[in-house]
Amino acid sequence: MEDLKLSPDEVTFELQGNKLSQKNDKYFDARKQSRHGNETDYAEIPIETQHQENPIHDSVHQTYAEPEKVTMSGETAGKELNNWSRTCFLAMGSVLLIAVLLLAILMAVSIVLTVSLSNEINKHNAQQTETLEDIAKNQDNLESLLTNLSGKVDKIEVSLNDINKHNAQQTETLDDLAKSQDNLESLLTNLSGKVDTIEKNMWSDDERNWLNVFSVEAYSGIHIYNFFKDGNTSAAVPGAIVYTNRTFRHPLISDKMKQSQYVRFSVFKHDLSEVAKRVIFQIKPNDGLENWFSFERLEMSMGWNFSSRGPQGIRGSWMLISASADQDGTDTRLQRYFHMSHSYAGCPYDRAWFVALTPKMANAAIHCTWAKWWLREDIVASGMADRNQPPAFLYSEGQQATLPDGLKAAGKITIDVYGA
């Protein structure tokens, strides 16, 4: 680059504040030469510039501490301008270099980030690959499971078909059962009506339905068991007065019982006003005179509840027409007949629904005090003259068996048969 040529005339400059200007002339002429060496006309070049932007100003300021005037030739000014151009070029180069460095740094950071991101992506892809492999394995397992399940479903369908067939058969069977049930209900209805009729007849006092075969009033003087067994009307104890008009035994009692289906045992109140309790037993041809009187033959009861009875035995529950003995079976002082016992636990704790008492002799020693009926308050209160004669009848007024103190005096017992 060719240096700028100025006029040989000396140019006078003056430093005023931040401006470097010609003192008198506003412009100075400078003649440029072209690149081919030809002279050109002088150009007018303004030299008034800002202080901070003019390198000449800085140079002059460094050379002179506080100059009032600066005088330089045109050639010197040209060199200063060239220096200024170089300085600008270097500054621009530095800026460009810094920009390149920044771009390189950004590229390096971008590369690092790209590599890091690529690694993460690769890891993620590896994990995804493993996941996909696991999914593939699970899919294989699922397919195997579905295959097995399909086989089981087929078996279930076969089983369901069998069940449906079985249900259809059951439906037919149920229909048949329903028809049978209807027939059975109709039969039961008819049978119930007949049972009601029979029951009414069984509880009825109509002699057309029941035949009386045995009857004894209390204090009639006879030995009740001997009279029932063979019709013996002898006095139960010496000195007893026998009232035959208060007793009855059918001459064909054994035959009538063999011909009957049911036996009815009735207990009347002390004043004979009405029946207090009744029990019906089923009788079989080989039962004889006594075997029907048992819990096993019990058919129904009016007024007593036998469900609370205990196991049969001398200490438990029993029904006996003949005399019941004590616990070892040897002492017959008890002389208890037609005995419906709940439990035998010692005199004060004996429980019973019914008992007929006949001692061996008048006023004889009796095993239990409560069995001395002639001393019982209710019997004494009755004022009957013959109350000290056997037999005496005691019964439970409630549904359950009771202790001796709870027993009440009865006036008569009867035995009737049905179906003879």
Buried (B, 14 or more C-beta within 10 A) or exposed (E): EEEBBBBEEEBBBBBEEEBBBBEEEEEBBBBBEEEEEEEEEBEEBEBEBEBEEBBBBBBBBEEEEEEEEBEBBBBBBBBBBBEBEEEEEEEEEEEEEEEEEEEEEEEEEEEEEEEEEEEEEEEEEEEEEEEEEEEEEEEEEEEEEEEEEEEEEEEEEEEEEEEEEEEEEEEEEEEEEEEEEEEEEEEEEEEEEEEEEBBEBBBEEEEEBBBBBBBBBBBBBBBBBBBBBEBBBEBBBEEBEBBEEBBBBBEEBEEBBBBBBBBBBBBBBBEEEEBBBBBBBBBEEEBEBBBBBBEEBBBBBEBBEBEEBBEBEBEEBBBBBBBBBEEEEEEBBBBBBBBBBBBBEEEEEBBBBBBBBBBBEBEEEBBBEBBBBBEBEEBEEBEBEBBBBBBBBBBBEEBBBBBBEBBBBBBBBBBBBBBB
